[in-house]
């Protein structure tokens, strides 16, 4: 994206991805309390984002229940201790 033209769509996607990665980073930081349930140490935010998106594609009904629940369940399914 950084090499492409500075279109309005590219700027909007960059802002959206920045928010997404910020949310994921904060969520992962908060998981330090749940070390016995989710072991994400060493996983990159990009990988965690992919895990979340794939999980939500397979479980679209979770979209109605809030992103925090979907994120926790996706992490527990892929990074359970």
mmCIF file of the C-alpha atoms, coordinates in Angstrom:
data_MODEL
# 
_entry.id   MODEL 
# 
loop_
_atom_site.group_PDB 
_atom_site.id 
_atom_site.type_symbol 
_atom_site.label_atom_id 
_atom_site.label_alt_id 
_atom_site.label_comp_id 
_atom_site.label_asym_id 
_atom_site.label_entity_id 
_atom_site.label_seq_id 
_atom_site.pdbx_PDB_ins_code 
_atom_site.Cartn_x 
_atom_site.Cartn_y 
_atom_site.Cartn_z 
_atom_site.occupancy 
_atom_site.B_iso_or_equiv 
_atom_site.pdbx_formal_charge 
_atom_site.auth_seq_id 
_atom_site.auth_comp_id 
_atom_site.auth_asym_id 
_atom_site.auth_atom_id 
_atom_site.pdbx_PDB_model_num 
ATOM 1  C CA . UNK A 1 1  ? 0.000   0.000   0.000  1.00 0.00 ? 1  UNK A CA 1 
ATOM 2  C CA . UNK A 1 2  ? 2.821   2.400   0.785  1.00 0.00 ? 2  UNK A CA 1 
ATOM 3  C CA . UNK A 1 3  ? 4.154   2.080   -2.775 1.00 0.00 ? 3  UNK A CA 1 
ATOM 4  C CA . UNK A 1 4  ? 0.767   2.651   -4.400 1.00 0.00 ? 4  UNK A CA 1 
ATOM 5  C CA . UNK A 1 5  ? -0.962  5.906   -5.226 1.00 0.00 ? 5  UNK A CA 1 
ATOM 6  C CA . UNK A 1 6  ? -2.244  7.930   -2.299 1.00 0.00 ? 6  UNK A CA 1 
ATOM 7  C CA . UNK A 1 7  ? -5.910  7.424   -3.125 1.00 0.00 ? 7  UNK A CA 1 
ATOM 8  C CA . UNK A 1 8  ? -8.694  8.091   -0.662 1.00 0.00 ? 8  UNK A CA 1 
ATOM 9  C CA . UNK A 1 9  ? -9.408  4.353   -0.481 1.00 0.00 ? 9  UNK A CA 1 
ATOM 10 C CA . UNK A 1 10 ? -5.781  3.531   0.318  1.00 0.00 ? 10 UNK A CA 1 
ATOM 11 C CA . UNK A 1 11 ? -5.749  6.156   3.076  1.00 0.00 ? 11 UNK A CA 1 
ATOM 12 C CA . UNK A 1 12 ? -8.996  4.791   4.530  1.00 0.00 ? 12 UNK A CA 1 
ATOM 13 C CA . UNK A 1 13 ? -7.662  1.221   4.463  1.00 0.00 ? 13 UNK A CA 1 
ATOM 14 C CA . UNK A 1 14 ? -4.461  2.327   6.171  1.00 0.00 ? 14 UNK A CA 1 
ATOM 15 C CA . UNK A 1 15 ? -6.419  4.107   8.910  1.00 0.00 ? 15 UNK A CA 1 
ATOM 16 C CA . UNK A 1 16 ? -8.667  1.082   9.368  1.00 0.00 ? 16 UNK A CA 1 
ATOM 17 C CA . UNK A 1 17 ? -5.736  -1.330  9.581  1.00 0.00 ? 17 UNK A CA 1 
ATOM 18 C CA . UNK A 1 18 ? -3.985  0.944   12.076 1.00 0.00 ? 18 UNK A CA 1 
ATOM 19 C CA . UNK A 1 19 ? -7.079  0.853   14.297 1.00 0.00 ? 19 UNK A CA 1 
ATOM 20 C CA . UNK A 1 20 ? -7.334  -2.929  13.920 1.00 0.00 ? 20 UNK A CA 1 
ATOM 21 C CA . UNK A 1 21 ? -3.704  -3.532  14.855 1.00 0.00 ? 21 UNK A CA 1 
ATOM 22 C CA . UNK A 1 22 ? -4.021  -1.137  17.797 1.00 0.00 ? 22 UNK A CA 1 
ATOM 23 C CA . UNK A 1 23 ? -7.064  -3.001  19.050 1.00 0.00 ? 23 UNK A CA 1 
ATOM 24 C CA . UNK A 1 24 ? -5.339  -6.368  18.662 1.00 0.00 ? 24 UNK A CA 1 
ATOM 25 C CA . UNK A 1 25 ? -2.214  -5.120  20.409 1.00 0.00 ? 25 UNK A CA 1 
ATOM 26 C CA . UNK A 1 26 ? -4.194  -3.819  23.374 1.00 0.00 ? 26 UNK A CA 1 
ATOM 27 C CA . UNK A 1 27 ? -6.201  -7.003  23.593 1.00 0.00 ? 27 UNK A CA 1 
ATOM 28 C CA . UNK A 1 28 ? -3.071  -9.155  23.573 1.00 0.00 ? 28 UNK A CA 1 
ATOM 29 C CA . UNK A 1 29 ? -1.534  -6.987  26.289 1.00 0.00 ? 29 UNK A CA 1 
ATOM 30 C CA . UNK A 1 30 ? -4.654  -7.573  28.376 1.00 0.00 ? 30 UNK A CA 1 
ATOM 31 C CA . UNK A 1 31 ? -4.338  -11.328 27.949 1.00 0.00 ? 31 UNK A CA 1 
ATOM 32 C CA . UNK A 1 32 ? -1.314  -11.383 30.228 1.00 0.00 ? 32 UNK A CA 1 
ATOM 33 C CA . UNK A 1 33 ? -3.801  -12.141 33.002 1.00 0.00 ? 33 UNK A CA 1 
ATOM 34 C CA . UNK A 1 34 ? -5.050  -15.227 31.133 1.00 0.00 ? 34 UNK A CA 1 
ATOM 35 C CA . UNK A 1 35 ? -1.706  -16.909 30.510 1.00 0.00 ? 35 UNK A CA 1 
ATOM 36 C CA . UNK A 1 36 ? -3.156  -20.302 31.414 1.00 0.00 ? 36 UNK A CA 1 
ATOM 37 C CA . UNK A 1 37 ? -5.865  -20.006 28.717 1.00 0.00 ? 37 UNK A CA 1 
ATOM 38 C CA . UNK A 1 38 ? -4.159  -18.319 25.777 1.00 0.00 ? 38 UNK A CA 1 
ATOM 39 C CA . UNK A 1 39 ? -0.459  -18.563 24.887 1.00 0.00 ? 39 UNK A CA 1 
ATOM 40 C CA . UNK A 1 40 ? 0.239   -16.003 22.161 1.00 0.00 ? 40 UNK A CA 1 
ATOM 41 C CA . UNK A 1 41 ? 3.799   -15.177 23.156 1.00 0.00 ? 41 UNK A CA 1 
ATOM 42 C CA . UNK A 1 42 ? 5.861   -14.678 20.007 1.00 0.00 ? 42 UNK A CA 1 
ATOM 43 C CA . UNK A 1 43 ? 2.915   -14.454 17.605 1.00 0.00 ? 43 UNK A CA 1 
ATOM 44 C CA . UNK A 1 44 ? 2.964   -11.385 15.381 1.00 0.00 ? 44 UNK A CA 1 
ATOM 45 C CA . UNK A 1 45 ? -0.011  -9.048  15.192 1.00 0.00 ? 45 UNK A CA 1 
ATOM 46 C CA . UNK A 1 46 ? -0.320  -9.813  11.478 1.00 0.00 ? 46 UNK A CA 1 
ATOM 47 C CA . UNK A 1 47 ? -0.653  -13.526 12.211 1.00 0.00 ? 47 UNK A CA 1 
ATOM 48 C CA . UNK A 1 48 ? -3.154  -12.904 14.994 1.00 0.00 ? 48 UNK A CA 1 
ATOM 49 C CA . UNK A 1 49 ? -5.193  -10.715 12.642 1.00 0.00 ? 49 UNK A CA 1 
ATOM 50 C CA . UNK A 1 50 ? -5.232  -13.518 10.051 1.00 0.00 ? 50 UNK A CA 1 
ATOM 51 C CA . UNK A 1 51 ? -6.264  -16.065 12.689 1.00 0.00 ? 51 UNK A CA 1 
ATOM 52 C CA . UNK A 1 52 ? -9.108  -13.787 13.799 1.00 0.00 ? 52 UNK A CA 1 
ATOM 53 C CA . UNK A 1 53 ? -10.372 -13.099 10.274 1.00 0.00 ? 53 UNK A CA 1 
ATOM 54 C CA . UNK A 1 54 ? -10.330 -16.798 9.317  1.00 0.00 ? 54 UNK A CA 1 
ATOM 55 C CA . UNK A 1 55 ? -12.082 -17.780 12.560 1.00 0.00 ? 55 UNK A CA 1 
ATOM 56 C CA . UNK A 1 56 ? -14.773 -15.143 12.071 1.00 0.00 ? 56 UNK A CA 1 
ATOM 57 C CA . UNK A 1 57 ? -15.333 -16.235 8.474  1.00 0.00 ? 57 UNK A CA 1 
ATOM 58 C CA . UNK A 1 58 ? -15.992 -19.739 9.795  1.00 0.00 ? 58 UNK A CA 1 
ATOM 59 C CA . UNK A 1 59 ? -18.171 -18.434 12.674 1.00 0.00 ? 59 UNK A CA 1 
ATOM 60 C CA . UNK A 1 60 ? -20.033 -15.392 11.305 1.00 0.00 ? 60 UNK A CA 1 
ATOM 61 C CA . UNK A 1 61 ? -22.749 -15.488 13.971 1.00 0.00 ? 61 UNK A CA 1 
ATOM 62 C CA . UNK A 1 62 ? -20.149 -14.273 16.471 1.00 0.00 ? 62 UNK A CA 1 
ATOM 63 C CA . UNK A 1 63 ? -20.085 -10.923 14.650 1.00 0.00 ? 63 UNK A CA 1 
ATOM 64 C CA . UNK A 1 64 ? -23.367 -10.108 16.420 1.00 0.00 ? 64 UNK A CA 1 
ATOM 65 C CA . UNK A 1 65 ? -21.895 -10.829 19.859 1.00 0.00 ? 65 UNK A CA 1 
ATOM 66 C CA . UNK A 1 66 ? -19.026 -8.345  19.821 1.00 0.00 ? 66 UNK A CA 1 
ATOM 67 C CA . UNK A 1 67 ? -15.461 -8.436  18.605 1.00 0.00 ? 67 UNK A CA 1 
ATOM 68 C CA . UNK A 1 68 ? -13.941 -9.186  22.023 1.00 0.00 ? 68 UNK A CA 1 
ATOM 69 C CA . UNK A 1 69 ? -15.700 -12.543 22.306 1.00 0.00 ? 69 UNK A CA 1 
ATOM 70 C CA . UNK A 1 70 ? -14.787 -13.543 18.750 1.00 0.00 ? 70 UNK A CA 1 
ATOM 71 C CA . UNK A 1 71 ? -11.178 -12.554 19.294 1.00 0.00 ? 71 UNK A CA 1 
ATOM 72 C CA . UNK A 1 72 ? -10.909 -14.484 22.552 1.00 0.00 ? 72 UNK A CA 1 
ATOM 73 C CA . UNK A 1 73 ? -12.459 -17.609 21.032 1.00 0.00 ? 73 UNK A CA 1 
ATOM 74 C CA . UNK A 1 74 ? -10.244 -17.400 17.948 1.00 0.00 ? 74 UNK A CA 1 
ATOM 75 C CA . UNK A 1 75 ? -7.137  -17.088 20.108 1.00 0.00 ? 75 UNK A CA 1 
ATOM 76 C CA . UNK A 1 76 ? -8.192  -19.922 22.403 1.00 0.00 ? 76 UNK A CA 1 
ATOM 77 C CA . UNK A 1 77 ? -8.777  -22.170 19.388 1.00 0.00 ? 77 UNK A CA 1 
ATOM 78 C CA . UNK A 1 78 ? -5.397  -21.411 17.799 1.00 0.00 ? 78 UNK A CA 1 
ATOM 79 C CA . UNK A 1 79 ? -3.220  -20.529 20.786 1.00 0.00 ? 79 UNK A CA 1 
ATOM 80 C CA . UNK A 1 80 ? -4.737  -22.513 23.630 1.00 0.00 ? 80 UNK A CA 1 
ATOM 81 C CA . UNK A 1 81 ? -2.268  -23.571 26.305 1.00 0.00 ? 81 UNK A CA 1 
# 
